Structures are given as C-alpha cells and as structure tokens.
Amino acid sequence: MELITRQLCLTQHVGTRDILFGGQMLAWADIAASLWCRLLTSSNQLITVHMSDIDFVKPVRVGECVEFFGEGYHIGKSSITVYIVVKISAALVGETIEAFRYTTVMVSIDSKLKSLPFPIAIQNTGNYCPKTDKNPV
C-alpha cells in the first residue's frame, strides 16, 4: 500500500452527529485518486468517469486524521482504474482503522475532451485490484 495523502476532519466537515459527511469523504477520495493517478501515469489531463464499490466502513469524527492509500491499479489504453483504502490514523497508539474503500476510473483526455491514449510503455500495466482479486478492465 502506498500513502497518497492525509486529511484532518474538522468541525466544518461533519453533520449533526459529529460524523464526517459522506460527500466530504467522496470529495477527498476523488482528490486522492486524482493525485495517485497523476503519479502513476505522469498525466495531468485526467477526469473522473466512474466511482464504485464505495464502502463506508467506520465513521470519522472531528479531530481524526484519515490517510488515503493506493492499494491496486490497472492502466489501460486511455483509462486507469485504482482501488483506494482510507484509514483513520491513531498516531498516539500506533494503529490504523479502515474507514472507507472504493474503486474509481479516470480517463486521460485532450483539450476537446476526447480520450487520449497513454504512452504504450505504461498501457496494460499495474497490479491486481484487491476488492475483486482480478485486473479491472
């Protein structure tokens, strides 16, 4: 697993039960996936086209730090599928607890919003997607 980024849950991120809004987690998740996809493909011309297998495993509360980890990916001709796991970091006790996981697909595009192939050297590369235990298409 590769650490991508961290976020701190603040009071403006929570609802009436002092639990992180799901929409806020999805926004952070989209940013984390974008960062990792850019790193894996060396492209800054990516857009999100799909999110799936979204599981809210444990609520995040004010003051907790969440860490986004890249766990699996597959690079196709012009798309990249990534599997991300989010953990609540309990740094003081040295443990983490899974809070959220998801799969997302991003596509490389040109200035006219048409799909743009990745360099052949990185097409059809990556490791398995742990959630499905097979390479995503």
N, C-alpha and C positions, 0 to 999 in steps of 0.2 A: 504494500500500500504506500502511496506517495502523498504526503501532505501538500495540499493545494493552497489553502487559505484558512483564516480564522475569523470569527465574528463574535462580538460580545453582545449578549442580549440585554438591552436597556429598557427602561420603563416605556418609552415610546414604541417599542416593538411588541408589546403584549396587550391582551384583551382584558376583559373584566375578571377573569380567573387568574390573572398574573401569569398566563402561559403565552408563549410566543405565538403570534398569529401565523397560521399556516401559509398565508400569502407572503408573509415576510420571509419564511423559510424557503419558499419557492423562488423568490427573487434572489436571495443569497445563493441558492442552488444553481440558478441559471448563470450567475456571475462566475461561480466556482467552475462550472462545466466549461464555460467560455475560456477562462484562464487556462485550464488544463488542455483543452483542445488546441488553443493557440500554441502552447508549448509543444505538444505532440506533432503538430503539422507545420509549424513556423508560418502560419497564415493568420492574418488579422481580418480576413474577409469571410467570417463565418456568421451564420444566423441559426437560431434555434428553430427546428421544424417539428420536433416531437419530444414529449416527456411521457414516460410510462413507468410502470412498476413502482409507483410512488407509495411508500410506506412510512407513515408517521409512527415510529416505534415507541418513543418516550417523549413526554412533554419537556420543553425547555423553559426555564424560569429566569427571571431577572437576575443578572449578575453571573449567569453561567456563560462560559465560553464554549462555542461549538467549533469543531475542527472538521474541515472538508477534505476527504481523502479520495484520490483516484484509485480504483481497485481493478478495473478491467477496461479494455478498449479494443476497438477494431476500426481500422481505417479502410474505407472502400475507395471507389473511383473519385467521388466528389463529396462523400459524407463520412462522418466519424461518429461512431456510437460509443458512449462512455457510461460506465457504471460507477456511481459515486456513493460513498458511505459517509454519513455525518455522525460525529461522536461528541458527546458532552465531555469536556475535559475537566477532570477533578485533579488539578495540578498539585494541590496540597497533599493528597493521598496517593498520587502517582497512578491513577487509573482512569480509564475512559469508559463511557457507557454509550452504546449505539442509540441514536435518537431518530435517525431518518436515513432512508436509502432510496435511490432512484436510478433510472436509466434515461439518458437523453441522446437525441440525434441532432447533430449540427451539419449544415451543408455549406460548402465553400461556394461563394457567388462572385460574379463580376459586377461591374458598375451598372449593368442593365438588369441585375437581379436574376441572371441565368446561372445555372450551376457551372462551376469552374473546376475541372479535374485537378487533383493533387499531383505533384510530381510522381512519375511511375515508380520511383525508388521507394516511396512510402505506401503506395497502394497495396491493399490486401495484407497489411501488417497488423500486429497487435497481439494481445493475449486473449484468453477466453473471458467471457462475461460471467462472473461468479453466480449471478442470480439464475441464469438459465443453463449454466455449465456447457455452453456452446458458443461458437463465434456468432455474433449478430450479423445480420445482412446489411 
